[in-house]
């Protein structure tokens, strides 16, 4: 990993919470009204629960920032179970309140080029994303930017790879997982001023090795984040096990 990357080894996702909250507070302390991009899934569930408590305690104010997120399944508006926004709102109800007041900007849930472009322009007009949380898939995807898609790609409609859909089966059972999503691309994520990438568990070890070793490649989208000017990697020993030298 580049010398400028900050790497933190933790015991598990719960142990990462203080680091993620610190990144959030540091971002808000810079003033202005920054845009913060959230991610979903088991990787971020403990953090979102802790963030909900920060709102309740008044340590994070809903008027201090604008919230957004990485991606959304096609056909899943905010109130539809299984969608990314639905998950965020359930885990951190203050984000729902922010949405009701126009301070949470959902990724479009429709494959409409004009709507996707408008969302991207809205973020740009607000100064871009100041802090972006992101996970990594078993196949090296970030958001729903799947392997094979050029690293220069921004927001786009994605056809979800088989491993990505397999990982989502429990989320949609007994229905089949969606085939498509609207997503940030690597270029979108790279545009954030600070990126916090998290990975926990042995299932992520191969992807983290591919991210850390060899030249950046579209076959491992996460590798396109490696030379980001302010990349913070938070992972446990199991996720780091494939490339311990890179994450020591």
C-alpha positions, 0 to 999 in steps of 0.5 A: 500500500502507498506510504500515505495510506493509514491502516488500522488493524482491529479485532472485528467490525464492532472494534472499528466503531471508534475509528469510524466515529472519529472520522465522522467527527473529524469531518464535521469539525472542519465546518461548513456543511460537508457531504458524508457518504454511507455504506451498508451491510454487516461491515457497517451495521455496528457503526450505523448503530453507534451513529444512531446513538450519537444523534440521540445524544446530540453529539452529531447534529442532523443540520451539520451535514448532508448525507448520501450513500453509494448505491441502490438496487434498481426498483428499490425506492427508500421505503422498499424493504431490501433496498440500501436506503431502507437499511440505512433508515432502519439502522439509523432513524435520524437519516430518515428524518434528514431525508424528510428535511431534504438533507439525505440525497438518495441514489436514484433507484431507476436506470434513468440517465438524466436522474443519475446525472442530476444526482451526480451534479447535485453532489458536485454543486455541494462541493463533492463528498467530503467523507466516504465510507466503503466496503469491499466485496469478495470479488473486489467490487466497491459499491456495485462497481463490478470487476471488468468495468473501467476504473474511470467509470463514475455513476452508472447502471450496474449488472450485478455479478454472481458473487454479489447476488449470492451474498445478497440472497439472505437479504431478499429470501425467498425472492431472487436478488435483483439483477441490476443496481445504480452505483457510484463508480471507482471514479466517483469514490476517488473524488471524495476527499477522504475514503474509509475502506473497511473489510472484516472476515476471511471471506474478504482476504483474497479481495484485500490481497488483490487490492494491495498487490500488483498494479491497479486493475479493473479486475479488482475495482478496489485497487483503483482506490489504492493511491487515493490521497487520503485513504484509510483502511480499517480491517481485521486480521482475517481480512488482512491474512492474504497480504499481511505485509501490506497491512502491517 
